[in-house]
């Protein structure tokens, strides 16, 4: 998934995609531990997609956090 595709998603869609990717990561870890994982590059792709989504979520939340004036 490209960063531009992630930016086009709504916050709810981002959360759903993050949950889906974390489940996929969990399953891939089990496959790797049991020796059933054929595409080891898939773990890297999932990990990077999770990082992309978290980065976009952080960028969207950062401006809201910095608006308070004391």
Number of C-alpha atoms within 10 A of each C-alpha: 12 9 12 9 8 19 15 10 14 10 15 9 12 19 15 12 17 19 13 14 18 16 12 15 19 13 14 20 16 12 14 15 10 9 9 11 16 10 10 12 9 14 18 12 14 19 14 13 20 20 13 18 23 15 14 18 16 11 11 13 11 11 10 9 8 8 8 7 4 3
